[in-house]
Each structure stands twice: as structure tokens, then as C-alpha cells.
Amino acid sequence: MESLPTTMKSERRGRSKPLQASKPSLLMAFFSCLAWLYVAGRLWQDAENRKVLTNLLYKNSLQRPKILTVEDKLTVLGCRDLERRIVEAEMELTLAKSQGYLNKQLQQSGSSSGKKLLAVIGVYTGFGSRLKRNVFRGSWMPKGDALRKLEERGVVIRFVIGRSANRGDSLDRNINEENRSTKDFLILEGHEEAQEELPKKAKFFLSTAVQKWDADFFVKVDDNIDLDLEALIGLLERRRGQDGAYIGCMKSGDVISEEGKPWYEPDWWKFGDEKSYFRHAGSALIILSKNLAQYVNINSASLKTYAHDDTSVGSWMMGLQATYIDDNRLCCSSIRQDKVCSLA
């Protein structure tokens, strides 16, 4: 019987060992829970921080000024009208390349008869040349009903003149009054009629004429020559339908580089060491086909003028596929019997 208590004590000691061994496990579990709670808290806090930052950025973006588009900037700067004009100019240039320089030609609405003309002849004149004009009207140039009948044949003739430097003065009024009586002027509203502006007159004449009339040829004539009008019409009839025609009495000559001398050329240095002009039609009578006149019209703002109108026109033709036609019947000083013009 004495051995029973001893046996029970030993059993109690054997049962208490597992309880002592589970304490480290409980501690590990406790610390694991704490770590999990810490990590979960940090993740939750980071999520809240991101949410707060997102809200702040959104509110800040609403307060910023909107970024202007290119269209808005053009509107603000007032450039939309300029953009439209640039597009229109590009379209006109494309149209000219496809129709103005090639066989197809634009129908102009300016021709009063509604049909295509053979030629528009522009006779240069000035404010003090009324006597010359009257001489021409009484010789080779038709007037009144005869002028209108000539237009029915397809030939328009006009005296070409610009405006006075003092717009609306007696010079302008006298021309207006004469034109009301004779109806044979082409007045270049954008051109100032002055000796120093003469080289620019060709641009204004060709641009105005090609917009006003639909003709195969545009002819510039000086007021110091007499024309055989029928011979000129015959010459043009035989050339009708020829695109790129640059017709005249072709010449060249020395470039005058000494200031103060007649025919002085301010841009003499551009013509090289030989100081010689390129080949060009003489000033007295210059003939351009319609597509070349259209080129001058479209590009008039950027075309360079030199000291003389004939060299200016010649420089414009240099870069084009123009056909140079040297016809000595158009040399007014020639001794040929069949010449078209003569010095007045």
C-alpha cells in the first residue's frame, strides 16, 4: 500500500512536462499575432495615405488652368484667318500647277463676251501722255465702235496706267474723266504711276489683266512705238494654243554698274563678273502666253524686280519651262519690211 502514493506522484510529474513545453509555442503564437496586426495596420495606413494623396491631386488638377490646344492658341492669337488664307493660297498654287502651267486652262469670268480672247494688249501710258494717246487713237489703235468690234474679234486693247501718289488728285480725276469718254483704259488701282515704280508695273498689268480677261496671250507695248495691228494679230493667231510662249525681240546687253549713268542697275553685282544681262525680250513689245501670265499673277508678291521692266520679266521666265521665241519682226528698229512695230 505504501508504494501507491509514490506511483501517483510519478504520474503527476510525467503529466506536467507537456504543459511546460507548450509555453514557447504560445509565446511564438502571441508574437506572430502582434506582427500580423502591425503589418496589417501599416498596409491599412498606406492605403489611407494613398487615398488622401489621390484626392489632393485630383482637387489640385481641377484648380490648374487647362492646357490650350493648337486650335485654341490660333484663336487667341487671331491667326485663324491667316491660316485660312494660307490654305487658300496653297490650293490656288496647286490649281495653277495643274492647270495654269499645263494644257488645261482656267475659264475666267471677266471676259465681257464670255468667250476666249486671242489677246489682251496693254499700251503703257502716263499722266502727261494724253497727246500721245490721241495720236494712237487716230492711227493704229481703234476707238469707239471700232474698238468694240475689235473685241468681238477677240482682241482687247487698253491704255495701262496706275494711280497718282496723291490718290484722288487732279491727275487721277483727269484720267477718270478721259476714261469715261473713251472707255479704253485699264487702271491699276494698286500701282503708283511713277518712273521709279515702272519695273513693278508689269506685275500689276499682268495680274490685273489675267484676272479680268480669258485670253491666249497678254501683250505689253510701250507708248513710243507704232504697231501694225493686223500683222501682230496674224502672228498671234499662228501661235494660238502654244503654252509657255515668251515672245519678243530677244536681246542681251551690258549691266551698268556706275551709279548716275543711264540704265544704272543697283543689283549689278548679281549678274556676275562679266556684267551682262541674260537673254530677254526687249521692253518695247513683250508677249506672254496665258499660263506664264498666271504664274506672274500667283507669285507677284515674291517676284524680284530689277531696274528695268524687260529684265525683270526675263528674270521671272528664267526659272520656268518657258519657250523663248526670238522673232525679229518684233524688233522695232529692224529694217525688215514685214516688221510688226516701228519707233514712233
C-alpha positions as CSV (number, residue, x, y, z in Angstrom):
1,M,0.0,0.0,0.0
2,E,2.9,2.4,0.6
3,S,4.0,2.1,-3.0
4,L,0.7,3.6,-4.3
5,P,1.4,7.2,-3.4
6,T,4.8,7.0,-4.9
7,T,3.4,5.8,-8.1
8,M,0.7,8.6,-8.3
9,K,3.4,11.2,-7.7
10,S,5.5,9.9,-10.5
11,E,2.4,10.0,-12.8
12,R,1.7,13.7,-11.9
13,R,5.3,14.7,-12.7
14,G,5.0,12.9,-16.1
15,R,1.8,14.8,-17.0
16,S,3.2,18.3,-16.1
17,K,6.0,18.2,-18.7
18,P,3.8,18.8,-21.8
19,L,2.3,21.9,-20.1
20,Q,5.8,23.3,-19.6
21,A,6.8,22.5,-23.2
22,S,3.8,24.5,-24.7
23,K,4.8,27.9,-23.2
24,P,7.3,28.8,-26.0
25,S,4.7,27.9,-28.6
26,L,2.1,30.2,-27.0
27,L,4.7,33.0,-26.9
28,M,5.5,32.5,-30.6
29,A,1.8,32.5,-31.5
30,F,1.3,35.7,-29.5
31,F,4.2,37.5,-31.2
32,S,3.0,36.2,-34.6
33,C,-0.3,37.8,-33.9
34,L,1.3,41.0,-32.9
35,A,3.4,41.0,-36.1
36,W,0.4,40.3,-38.3
37,L,-1.6,43.1,-36.6
38,Y,1.4,45.5,-37.1
39,V,1.7,44.6,-40.8
40,A,-2.0,44.9,-41.4
41,G,-2.0,48.2,-39.7
42,R,0.8,49.6,-41.9
43,L,-0.9,48.3,-45.0
44,W,-4.2,49.9,-44.0
45,Q,-2.4,53.2,-43.2
46,D,-0.6,53.2,-46.6
47,A,-3.9,52.6,-48.3
48,E,-5.4,55.5,-46.5
49,N,-2.4,57.7,-47.3
50,R,-2.7,56.9,-51.0
51,K,-6.4,57.7,-50.9
52,V,-5.7,61.1,-49.3
53,L,-3.0,61.9,-51.8
54,T,-5.2,60.9,-54.7
55,N,-7.9,63.2,-53.6
56,L,-5.5,66.1,-53.1
57,L,-4.0,65.6,-56.6
58,Y,-7.5,65.4,-58.1
59,K,-8.5,68.7,-56.4
60,N,-5.3,70.3,-57.4
61,S,-5.8,69.3,-61.1
62,L,-9.2,70.9,-61.1
63,Q,-7.7,74.2,-60.0
64,R,-5.0,74.2,-62.7
65,P,-5.6,76.1,-66.0
66,K,-6.5,73.8,-68.9
67,I,-3.7,73.3,-71.5
68,L,-4.7,75.1,-74.7
69,T,-4.9,73.1,-77.9
70,V,-3.2,74.4,-81.1
71,E,-6.6,75.5,-82.3
72,D,-7.3,77.5,-79.1
73,K,-3.9,79.1,-79.4
74,L,-4.6,80.1,-83.0
75,T,-7.9,81.6,-81.9
76,V,-6.3,83.5,-79.1
77,L,-3.6,84.9,-81.4
78,G,-6.0,85.8,-84.1
79,C,-4.3,83.6,-86.6
80,R,-7.2,81.6,-87.9
81,D,-7.9,84.0,-90.7
82,L,-4.2,83.9,-91.7
83,E,-4.3,80.1,-91.6
84,R,-7.4,80.1,-93.9
85,R,-5.6,82.4,-96.4
86,I,-2.5,80.2,-96.4
87,V,-4.6,77.2,-97.2
88,E,-6.4,79.1,-100.0
89,A,-3.1,80.2,-101.4
90,E,-1.8,76.7,-101.4
91,M,-4.9,75.5,-103.1
92,E,-4.6,78.2,-105.8
93,L,-0.9,77.3,-106.3
94,T,-1.8,73.6,-106.7
95,L,-4.5,74.5,-109.1
96,A,-2.2,76.7,-111.1
97,K,0.4,73.9,-111.3
98,S,-2.2,71.5,-112.6
99,Q,-4.0,73.9,-115.0
100,G,-2.1,77.1,-115.3
101,Y,1.2,75.7,-116.4
102,L,-0.1,72.8,-118.5
103,N,-2.5,72.4,-121.4
104,K,-5.8,72.8,-119.4
105,Q,-6.5,76.5,-118.8
106,L,-8.9,78.2,-116.4
107,Q,-12.0,79.8,-117.7
108,Q,-12.1,83.4,-116.4
109,S,-15.3,85.1,-115.7
110,G,-14.0,88.6,-116.6
111,S,-14.4,88.4,-120.3
112,S,-17.3,90.5,-121.2
113,S,-18.2,88.5,-124.3
114,G,-18.0,85.2,-122.4
115,K,-15.7,83.7,-125.0
116,K,-11.9,83.2,-125.0
117,L,-10.0,86.1,-126.5
118,L,-6.9,85.9,-128.7
119,A,-5.0,88.7,-126.9
120,V,-5.1,91.5,-124.4
121,I,-2.8,94.3,-125.5
122,G,-1.7,96.8,-122.8
123,V,-0.2,100.1,-124.0
124,Y,1.8,101.7,-121.2
125,T,1.0,105.4,-120.7
126,G,1.5,108.1,-118.2
127,F,-0.3,111.2,-116.8
128,G,1.4,113.6,-119.2
129,S,0.9,111.5,-122.3
130,R,-2.6,112.5,-123.4
131,L,-1.3,113.8,-126.7
132,K,0.4,110.5,-127.5
133,R,-2.8,108.6,-126.7
134,N,-4.8,110.8,-129.0
135,V,-2.2,110.2,-131.8
136,F,-2.6,106.4,-131.3
137,R,-6.4,106.6,-131.3
138,G,-6.1,108.4,-134.6
139,S,-3.6,105.9,-136.2
140,W,-3.2,102.2,-135.4
141,M,-5.4,101.9,-132.4
142,P,-9.2,101.7,-133.0
143,K,-11.6,103.9,-130.9
144,G,-15.3,103.9,-130.1
145,D,-17.3,101.4,-132.1
146,A,-14.2,100.1,-133.9
147,L,-12.6,99.2,-130.6
148,R,-15.7,97.2,-129.6
149,K,-15.7,95.4,-133.0
150,L,-12.1,94.5,-132.5
151,E,-13.0,93.0,-129.1
152,E,-15.6,90.9,-130.9
153,R,-12.8,89.5,-133.0
154,G,-11.0,88.5,-129.8
155,V,-8.5,91.4,-129.2
156,V,-8.7,93.8,-126.3
157,I,-6.6,97.0,-126.3
158,R,-6.3,99.2,-123.3
159,F,-4.0,102.0,-122.1
160,V,-2.4,100.9,-118.9
161,I,-1.8,103.4,-116.1
162,G,-1.5,103.4,-112.3
163,R,-2.7,105.9,-109.7
164,S,-1.2,109.1,-108.5
165,A,1.0,109.1,-105.4
166,N,-1.6,111.6,-104.0
167,R,-4.7,109.5,-104.5
168,G,-7.7,111.3,-105.9
169,D,-5.8,114.4,-107.0
170,S,-6.3,116.2,-110.4
171,L,-4.1,113.6,-112.2
172,D,-6.4,110.8,-111.1
173,R,-9.5,112.8,-111.8
174,N,-8.3,113.7,-115.4
175,I,-7.7,110.0,-116.2
176,N,-11.1,109.0,-114.8
177,E,-12.8,111.7,-116.9
178,E,-10.9,110.6,-120.1
179,N,-11.7,107.0,-119.4
180,R,-15.5,107.8,-119.1
181,S,-15.3,109.3,-122.5
182,T,-13.1,106.8,-124.3
183,K,-13.5,103.6,-122.3
184,D,-10.1,102.4,-123.3
185,F,-8.1,102.4,-120.0
186,L,-7.0,99.6,-117.7
187,I,-6.4,101.5,-114.4
188,L,-4.1,99.6,-112.0
189,E,-5.5,100.6,-108.6
190,G,-2.6,99.1,-106.6
191,H,0.2,100.6,-108.7
192,E,1.7,104.0,-108.2
193,E,2.4,105.6,-111.6
194,A,6.0,106.9,-111.2
195,Q,9.2,106.5,-113.1
196,E,10.9,104.6,-110.3
197,E,7.9,102.2,-110.0
198,L,8.0,101.3,-113.7
199,P,9.6,97.9,-113.3
200,K,6.7,96.8,-111.0
201,K,4.1,97.9,-113.5
202,A,4.5,94.6,-115.5
203,K,3.4,92.6,-112.4
204,F,0.3,94.8,-111.8
205,F,-0.6,94.8,-115.5
206,L,-0.3,91.0,-116.0
207,S,-2.0,90.2,-112.7
208,T,-4.9,92.5,-113.3
209,A,-5.4,91.5,-117.0
210,V,-5.3,87.8,-116.4
211,Q,-7.9,88.1,-113.7
212,K,-10.1,90.3,-115.9
213,W,-9.9,88.6,-119.3
214,D,-9.6,85.0,-120.5
215,A,-7.1,85.3,-123.4
216,D,-4.4,83.2,-125.0
217,F,-1.8,86.0,-125.0
218,F,-1.0,89.1,-122.9
219,V,1.0,91.8,-124.7
220,K,2.8,94.7,-123.2
221,V,3.5,97.6,-125.5
222,D,5.5,100.8,-124.9
223,D,3.9,104.1,-125.9
224,N,6.9,105.2,-128.1
225,I,6.2,102.7,-130.9
226,D,3.6,102.3,-133.7
227,L,2.0,98.9,-134.2
228,D,1.0,97.1,-137.4
229,L,-2.1,95.7,-135.6
230,E,-3.2,93.2,-138.2
231,A,0.4,91.9,-138.5
232,L,0.5,91.4,-134.8
233,I,-2.9,89.6,-134.8
234,G,-1.7,87.3,-137.6
235,L,1.5,86.5,-135.7
236,L,-0.5,85.6,-132.5
237,E,-3.1,83.6,-134.5
238,R,-0.3,81.3,-135.8
239,R,0.9,80.8,-132.2
240,R,-2.5,80.2,-130.7
241,G,-2.7,77.3,-128.3
242,Q,1.1,77.3,-127.6
243,D,1.7,77.2,-123.8
244,G,4.8,78.6,-122.2
245,A,5.4,81.1,-125.0
246,Y,7.7,84.0,-124.2
247,I,7.9,86.0,-127.4
248,G,9.7,89.2,-128.3
249,C,12.8,90.7,-129.8
250,M,15.3,88.8,-127.7
251,K,18.5,90.7,-126.7
252,S,21.1,90.9,-124.0
253,G,23.5,93.7,-123.0
254,D,25.9,95.2,-120.5
255,V,24.9,95.8,-116.9
256,I,25.6,99.4,-116.0
257,S,27.2,99.4,-112.5
258,E,28.2,103.1,-112.3
259,E,25.6,105.0,-110.3
260,G,24.4,108.1,-112.0
261,K,24.7,106.7,-115.6
262,P,21.7,106.0,-117.7
263,W,20.3,102.5,-117.3
264,Y,22.1,102.1,-113.9
265,E,21.4,98.7,-112.3
266,P,21.5,98.7,-108.5
267,D,21.8,94.9,-108.4
268,W,24.6,94.8,-110.9
269,W,26.7,92.5,-108.7
270,K,24.2,89.7,-109.1
271,F,25.0,89.4,-112.8
272,G,28.5,88.0,-112.4
273,D,31.9,89.3,-113.3
274,E,31.0,89.7,-117.0
275,K,28.2,92.1,-116.0
276,S,25.9,91.0,-118.8
277,Y,22.2,90.6,-118.8
278,F,20.6,87.3,-119.5
279,R,18.6,86.9,-122.8
280,H,15.3,88.6,-122.5
281,A,12.6,90.2,-124.7
282,G,13.1,93.9,-125.3
283,S,10.9,96.3,-123.4
284,A,9.1,97.8,-126.5
285,L,6.9,94.7,-127.1
286,I,6.7,91.6,-124.7
287,I,4.3,88.8,-125.3
288,L,3.4,86.1,-122.7
289,S,1.1,83.1,-123.1
290,K,-1.7,82.8,-120.6
291,N,-0.1,80.2,-118.3
292,L,3.0,82.4,-117.9
293,A,0.8,85.4,-117.1
294,Q,-1.0,83.3,-114.5
295,Y,2.4,82.4,-112.9
296,V,3.2,86.1,-112.5
297,N,-0.3,86.7,-111.1
298,I,0.0,84.0,-108.4
299,N,3.6,84.8,-107.4
300,S,3.6,88.5,-107.9
301,A,4.3,89.2,-104.2
302,S,7.6,87.3,-104.2
303,L,8.9,88.1,-107.7
304,K,12.0,90.3,-107.7
305,T,12.1,93.4,-109.9
306,Y,15.3,94.9,-111.3
307,A,16.0,98.4,-112.6
308,H,14.1,97.8,-115.9
309,D,10.8,96.0,-116.7
310,D,12.1,93.9,-119.6
311,T,15.0,92.4,-117.5
312,S,12.5,91.9,-114.6
313,V,10.1,89.9,-116.8
314,G,13.1,88.0,-118.3
315,S,14.3,87.0,-114.8
316,W,10.9,85.6,-114.0
317,M,10.9,83.5,-117.1
318,M,14.4,82.1,-116.3
319,G,13.2,79.5,-113.8
320,L,10.2,78.3,-115.8
321,Q,9.7,75.9,-118.7
322,A,9.2,78.9,-121.0
323,T,9.7,78.6,-124.7
324,Y,11.8,81.6,-125.8
325,I,10.7,82.8,-129.3
326,D,13.0,85.4,-130.8
327,D,11.0,87.0,-133.6
328,N,12.9,89.8,-135.3
329,R,9.6,91.1,-136.7
330,L,9.1,92.4,-133.2
331,C,12.4,94.4,-133.2
332,C,11.0,97.9,-133.8
333,S,14.4,99.2,-135.1
334,S,14.6,96.4,-137.7
335,I,14.8,97.2,-141.4
336,R,12.6,94.3,-142.3
337,Q,9.6,95.2,-144.4
338,D,7.2,92.9,-142.6
339,K,8.1,94.1,-139.0
340,V,5.2,94.4,-136.6
341,C,6.3,97.6,-134.9
342,S,8.3,100.7,-135.6
343,L,9.7,103.5,-133.5
344,A,7.2,106.4,-133.2
